[in-house]
Amino acid sequence: MTPLIEFRDIYKIYQMGDSEVHAIDGISMKVYKGEFLAIVGQSGSGKSTCMNIIGCLDVPTRGEYFLDGRDVSHMTDDEQAEIRNKKLGFIFQQYNLIPKLTVLQNVELPLLYAGLSDKEQETRALNSLERVGLRDKAKNMPSQLSGGQQQRVSIARALAGDPSIILADEPTGALDSKTGKEVLGFLKQLHSEGNTIVLITHDNTIAAQAGRVIRVQDGRVVYDGEPDIAKFATVAHAGDEDGENNES
């Protein structure tokens, strides 16, 4: 079975004056279709860099990244944009809705870039809003919605293009705990329907809701396994305590 996502010894190195900063320091991993994976780590751990490479928002310094069997490690900006439009759906912490567009127009936007007809854009956008229970809000402006509703609109936008992967970057970070649980519950529902979800978070309790957890620390994988919070939280504590990374 071909992995949907495969990192082969990925490095992302930044030059800071005379020093090199290894944001990702030799990560290898495989993610298969239908998985619900959480990548967890504190600020500066490398989890956001992993997300940017998975999402074709950045390329590795060295190593290979295969997306659905295709090497996308060193694509041009235009090639990356095409992959993002066809294969990936993004859910962001701050929703990233355009205030001057209606809910429907916000969901239609990636379909417009994909070159679909106006009729197809509207049909697919309305179907996506139906899935998140907001079809009746199609003509509303984002400012007329609650935070939870705005996040559900961003989920609808991610779903509209029928992506291979849904990338959720701290999707509950701007929400109160009750609304955050509702959004997380919706992501779990999408997973149960067969969607592949990669969740980026710093919160162990949120990561524990996924089907599998990868913890990154200092640019390396220190845990890859079941979402047992006692296990991967202990790994994080041990790493903080002795300053060492233990490869899983």
ABEGO torsion letter per residue (X at the ends): XBBABBBBGBBBBBBBEABBBBABBGBBBBBBBGBBBBBBEBBGAGAAAAAAAAAGABBBABEBBBBGGBBAAABBAAAAAAAAAAABBBBBAAGGBBAABBAAAAAAAAAAAAGBBAAAAAAAAAAAAAAAGAAAAAABBAAABBAAAAAAAAAAAAAAAGBABBBBBGAAAABBAAAAAAAAAAAAAAAAAGBBBBBBBABAAAAAABABBBBBBGGBBABBEBBBAAAAAAAAAAAAAAGBBBBX
